[in-house]
Amino acid sequence: MNMLVIEGGTVITMDGARRVERADVLVEDGQIAAVGSMTMPIGTPTLQAHGCLVLPGLIQAHTHVCQTLCRGAADDLHLLEWLRERVWPYEASLDERAMRACARLAAAELLLGGTTTILDMGTVHETDTLFDTLGRTGLRATAGKAMMDAGDGVPARMREETRRSLDESDALSARWDGTFAGRMHYAYAPRFVLSCTDGLLREVGARVRGSARVHTHASEQQAEIALVRKERGADNIAYFAALGIGGPRATLAHCVHATPEERRLLAREGTNVTHCPSSNLKLGSGIAPIPEMLAEGIHVALGADGAPCNNNLDAFVELRLAALLHKPRVGPAGMTALQALELATLGGARALGLEAELGSIEPGKRADLIVIDPGAPHVAPSPDPVSTVVYAAQSRDVRHVLVDGRLLVRDGQLTELSGLERGEVVATARAEAARLRAKS
Ligand SMILES: [Zn+2]
């Protein structure tokens, strides 16, 4: 049996009682076996966490790993301009080598920053490379090929026949769902209403009514909503729901401008919403009414979105922003540090349908754990662990990261198990980004 004890840390369990306690965490064969004070046989592998915080691996329920090489190349633009002039042409230029460099760069940033699981939207092509590369890094991911069979300004290489998009998505799902010891899962990813025909969305909806998962964007900006209304005669979320794209197996990024009626629908159907505060600010989209949504019983998760609209994939930045952003409107207690942390742990697990396996430190769950060292001047003193994580800690304070009990980051460095070497990953990403720019 493969055993490891994380010894002596302060454990933010995120269990039902939200217990925070000094405890050891016993990991057996990738699973959390026990949490508490324990005496282990001499020679049991141990990870010292004295003076540190131990918490569930952070989950980002909306990312675009494939956009990472486009970091810094699409700033200060409106959404539709941003997509048509920068992001779609960039995605159209991606080939296998560039996709691999994207995924390795993103995985390195995510793991070093304490993110252990993502819900990712790929691009139209190179999805096999995305799955294969992410899987090898040890990260946990639910991903899917972006589906685009309509829309203005879509590059020819990205616009697909409806049947072909569905067939390829079905084949990818069959090929990758459950691979890498169950770390990889598939979610259908129609990009957003404006890039998908009614027929394609209906077919995806039929699969979601079966057992498939779906991950898409909705109601991010007013211009997008006006176009959807004009084209389809309905608002995004209501339109999706009518086609079967809703409920607990659906995750909608943004929902910044959901109508009151749509919010009732989200709550009633148990649809997941991913809050992306940095992205919503940078693209000038607005501020999603997250405290109100939580009060209405809507399931909310957290995500960085892609590198060209953030420009980091840093869960700590999103946590802090999620806790701060709403206070001017709802008051300082209207969104607490604990609520923000819930979005990035339990909320994320639910948005991926993995709430039985992830999101808290409890026996029986997968050993996706991070250890934070609160020793730096910008963190000390740290009397309240949840406050420390949300308001003071930064990604550079992450000391150890485990996914499925495998130590992927040790003492702030990527380990051999991740297959990632920091210098090589960054150098290759720079070279590939330059090659893509020269190509287009
Ligand atoms: Zn997005």
Residues whose N, C-alpha, C, O or C-beta is under 5 A from the ligand:
A	BS01	ZN	D305
